[in-house]
Amino acid sequence: MANPASGPAHHPASGNDRLDRLSDYPFTRLAALLAGITPRANAEPTIMSIGEPQHAPPALIAETLAANAHLWGKYPPLAGTPDFRAAVGDWLTRRFALPAGSFDADNMVLPVAGTREALFLTALLAVPERRAGGTPAVLIPNPFYAVYEGGAVLAGAEPVFLSSTAATGFLPDLDALTPDLLERTALLYLCTPSNPQGAAADAAYLGRAIALARRYGFVLAVDECYSEIYLDRPPVGALQVAAAMETGGGLWDNVLVFHSLSKRSNAAGLRSGFVAGDPALIARFARLRSYANAGTPLPALAAAAALWRDEAHVEENRRLYRDKFAAAEAALGGRFGYRRPDGGFFLWLDVGDGESAARRLWDEGAIRVLPGAYLSGSAPGQPNPGASFIRVALVHDADVVARACAAIARILG
Ligand SMILES: Cc1ncc(COP(=O)(O)O)c(C=O)c1O
């Protein structure tokens, strides 16, 4: 018999084939789409593809990091500090009018290194081996933030795309879900205000989602990372709705919400957000995170706590975004199905063919936008609901937005 260690056999590592079920990440696809095009416009490129706010981060960050610099040498606790949890609990209680004393910050909050990683990990938290005798389903609004699909697929679930178009108010139609599918559902992701369309769920909608999660015993993950970038009215949050519901069990059962400082506080580089809600799920999340994650550094936790305690910079942010939407509205004049979103900072424009529009805008205007097809998937037998759209991030100041939107209107006619 051949000695297995002596022959020339050579097998490259095969790895986790679930990764191959995912398409390339949207920005990788965009880079491939635009590779080889050198913008003809003699202008600075305007990057409106990525949702990275360009407003100055609050000075509070640098000040608090400096004041806590002596803590860089310490391993941070995964659950954060009592001060961080208290700042988050106070903010949630204020912002969402939770009943005084109802939110138990020490058992209901975990800091996360940006909501991206927490949203991904939620699938690992929620998806069992089997569900109702079959492959567990993870329900995902369509279009969607790509991480939801990544989490679902890598957790071994079947991602099920729920069409979220103008016909459904840009949110999944919860009443269309069949009992068969709900029995198999391990996790429902919702995003409110939604990325990319900016639609905010109302209290009745969130109440229906919570009731379904409890009836069928799945996790409801509500991504609220755009909740503070609203134009007219503050969107309701899932915890606020849960707090007002009749429940046969715990007040917060089945519900997790995700909030981030990346958009609210122009602090994408701080990598700081939190997950909050159902204490039993949070305890399991802490257990999962103790195997999978590093904690948020103590100076960054202190800076995050300071930001959650300050609303002045957030109000100023909203003022800047309102100016930008006014500039976009004036330049686009209702073309491409423009609709003023409830929240978030994206335009979701129906341009006929999103990929071809993205190429033309880069070629003729040095404006980089994301084709809607890269933010959406096709359910079997159905067209990709994002294919005719582009997503335009209004992250620059109002002058740049006005110029770029005028150029978009001119180039795409
Ligand atoms: C819908 C949505 N959720 C979550 C995130 C993650 O943000 P972060 O990881 O910076 O908190 C983003 C970022 O673009 C997003 O658009």
The ligand as an ORCA input file, in Angstrom:
! r2SCAN-3c Opt
* xyz 0 1
  C     -28.874     48.420      5.597
  C     -27.530     48.424      6.243
  N     -27.368     47.743      7.372
  C     -26.182     47.705      8.008
  C     -25.085     48.378      7.499
  C     -23.772     48.233      8.229
  O     -23.258     49.367      8.731
  P     -22.122     49.325      9.838
  O     -21.477     47.962      9.797
  O     -21.172     50.390      9.453
  O     -22.808     49.546     11.147
  C     -25.204     49.121      6.317
  C     -24.044     49.827      5.765
  O     -24.008     50.302      4.680
  C     -26.468     49.151      5.678
  O     -26.664     49.837      4.561
*
